Amino acid sequence: MINTLEVSSLEQAIQDAIAQARTACESTGNTSANCAVAWDIVEELQAERAHRQVKSSKTSLEVYCDQNPDAAECRIYDI
């Protein structure tokens, strides 16, 4: 499971990157290379956040089976 501290630091990094991207675009123009690179960084951080959310999400059955490994619904049979 993902640590809450990691999530909050990633969220903070995204917010900081957005602020830096806005500043870069205001100072160098919306079509500048610096502006594009700054927004690419934001996009990469957001992709990492999405990847972590997909990776950590479990179905309700998986959560139930983690808590109740001997339940009939959680048995796995080799045939």
Rosetta silent file (secondary structure, phi, psi, omega in degrees, C-alpha in Angstrom):
SEQUENCE: MINTLEVSSLEQAIQDAIAQARTACESTGNTSANCAVAWDIVEELQAERAHRQVKSSKTSLEVYCDQNPDAAECRIYDI
SCORE:     score description
SCORE:     0.000 S_00000001
   1 L     0.000  146.633 -175.954    0.000    0.000    0.000 S_00000001
   2 L   -80.199  135.431  179.313    1.240    3.475   -0.770 S_00000001
   3 L   -66.984  136.388  179.834    2.394    5.579    2.117 S_00000001
   4 H   -61.182  -34.802  178.601    0.226    8.654    2.784 S_00000001
   5 H   -63.843  -40.246  178.030    3.371   10.761    3.100 S_00000001
   6 H   -62.637  -41.484 -179.416    4.468    9.711   -0.399 S_00000001
   7 H   -64.976  -45.489 -178.534    1.068   10.692   -1.823 S_00000001
   8 H   -67.689  -34.753  178.002    1.077   14.100   -0.144 S_00000001
   9 H   -71.413  -33.575  175.907    4.649   14.809   -1.273 S_00000001
  10 H   -67.753  -42.742  177.163    3.744   13.800   -4.848 S_00000001
  11 H   -61.241  -40.905  178.193    0.687   16.075   -4.734 S_00000001
  12 H   -65.481  -39.315  178.525    2.881   18.899   -3.461 S_00000001
  13 H   -63.647  -38.046  178.312    5.397   18.249   -6.238 S_00000001
  14 H   -65.610  -45.864  179.804    2.598   18.458   -8.807 S_00000001
  15 H   -62.522  -41.008  177.584    1.338   21.749   -7.380 S_00000001
  16 H   -64.095  -41.329  179.767    4.879   23.167   -7.337 S_00000001
  17 H   -65.546  -37.908  177.190    5.467   22.041  -10.932 S_00000001
  18 H   -63.513  -44.302  178.812    2.224   23.692  -12.064 S_00000001
  19 H   -62.028  -42.728  179.344    3.252   26.952  -10.415 S_00000001
  20 H   -66.376  -37.240  178.966    6.685   26.774  -12.054 S_00000001
  21 H   -65.663  -42.536  177.834    5.132   25.996  -15.445 S_00000001
  22 H   -62.203  -42.432  178.871    2.825   28.989  -15.205 S_00000001
  23 H   -64.045  -44.230  179.530    5.740   31.214  -14.257 S_00000001
  24 H   -61.798  -41.187 -178.569    7.882   29.870  -17.105 S_00000001
  25 H   -70.547  -35.425  178.123    5.094   30.432  -19.625 S_00000001
  26 H   -68.164  -37.782 -175.659    4.424   33.958  -18.382 S_00000001
  27 H   -84.327  -31.000 -176.256    8.091   34.942  -18.561 S_00000001
  28 H  -112.708   -6.848  179.495    9.120   33.205  -21.794 S_00000001
  29 L   100.103  149.448 -175.855    5.832   32.933  -23.671 S_00000001
  30 L   -67.543  -19.588 -178.601    3.343   30.127  -24.186 S_00000001
  31 L  -102.984    9.174 -178.207    5.114   28.817  -27.285 S_00000001
  32 L   -78.993  159.814  177.694    8.622   28.730  -25.815 S_00000001
  33 H   -65.766  -37.503  179.473   10.628   25.567  -25.221 S_00000001
  34 H   -62.002  -39.978  178.594   10.885   26.378  -21.503 S_00000001
  35 H   -64.432  -45.490 -179.326    7.094   26.512  -21.239 S_00000001
  36 H   -62.814  -43.055  179.689    6.714   23.170  -23.047 S_00000001
  37 H   -64.385  -41.732 -179.546    9.331   21.473  -20.874 S_00000001
  38 H   -61.907  -41.750  178.925    7.713   22.793  -17.689 S_00000001
  39 H   -73.508  -27.571  173.944    4.325   21.387  -18.697 S_00000001
  40 H   -63.811  -38.908  177.865    5.945   18.086  -19.692 S_00000001
  41 H   -63.053  -43.652  177.665    7.237   17.807  -16.133 S_00000001
  42 H   -59.505  -45.317 -179.284    3.718   18.389  -14.804 S_00000001
  43 H   -61.825  -40.972  178.599    2.384   15.717  -17.140 S_00000001
  44 H   -64.394  -41.435  178.572    5.011   13.195  -16.012 S_00000001
  45 H   -65.657  -40.451  178.105    4.206   13.797  -12.342 S_00000001
  46 H   -66.631  -35.950  176.857    0.485   13.400  -12.997 S_00000001
  47 H   -65.224  -38.674  177.217    1.146   10.168  -14.885 S_00000001
  48 H   -63.283  -42.066  177.945    3.126    8.867  -11.903 S_00000001
  49 H   -61.227  -45.472  179.549    0.205    9.701   -9.612 S_00000001
  50 H   -63.466  -40.764  178.769   -2.206    7.844  -11.904 S_00000001
  51 H   -62.012  -42.288  179.725    0.152    4.864  -12.119 S_00000001
  52 H   -66.366  -36.412  179.904    0.354    4.647   -8.337 S_00000001
  53 H   -67.368  -41.525  179.107   -3.423    4.810   -7.987 S_00000001
  54 H   -66.720  -42.071 -177.614   -3.951    1.968  -10.462 S_00000001
  55 H   -64.550  -35.360 -173.816   -1.197   -0.079   -8.885 S_00000001
  56 H   -92.847  -11.160 -175.888   -2.573    0.271   -5.359 S_00000001
  57 L   -79.958  132.307  178.075   -6.277   -0.189   -6.027 S_00000001
  58 L  -118.497  152.419  174.893   -7.706   -3.567   -5.053 S_00000001
  59 L   -73.530  163.797  179.150  -11.143   -4.959   -5.663 S_00000001
  60 H   -63.775  -32.726  176.942  -13.436   -5.455   -2.708 S_00000001
  61 H   -66.197  -41.467  178.263  -12.976   -9.220   -3.064 S_00000001
  62 H   -62.518  -41.247  178.014   -9.183   -8.857   -2.873 S_00000001
  63 H   -64.208  -44.832  179.162   -9.484   -6.756    0.278 S_00000001
  64 H   -60.103  -45.056 -178.603  -11.896   -9.298    1.783 S_00000001
  65 H   -68.027  -31.950  174.369   -9.581  -12.197    0.952 S_00000001
  66 H   -62.917  -37.762 -178.205   -6.606  -10.359    2.468 S_00000001
  67 H   -83.860  -25.484 -176.392   -8.578  -10.071    5.690 S_00000001
  68 L  -134.284   69.890 -174.388  -10.181  -13.561    5.477 S_00000001
  69 L   -64.797  -20.661 -179.043   -7.800  -15.891    3.620 S_00000001
  70 L   -92.501    1.835 -179.260   -9.662  -19.038    4.769 S_00000001
  71 L   -66.909  149.354 -178.505  -13.067  -17.902    3.475 S_00000001
  72 H   -58.800  -35.829 -178.291  -14.734  -20.130    0.862 S_00000001
  73 H   -67.540  -18.065 -173.521  -14.793  -17.243   -1.638 S_00000001
  74 H  -103.811    0.551 -178.935  -11.014  -16.932   -1.410 S_00000001
  75 L   -71.647  143.512  177.016  -10.012  -20.533   -1.980 S_00000001
  76 L  -121.877  127.725 -176.591   -7.924  -21.331   -5.031 S_00000001
  77 L  -110.535  137.204  172.149   -8.043  -24.825   -6.450 S_00000001
  78 L   -94.789  128.532 -178.426   -5.434  -26.515   -8.640 S_00000001
  79 L  -109.541    0.000    0.000   -7.030  -28.825  -11.170 S_00000001
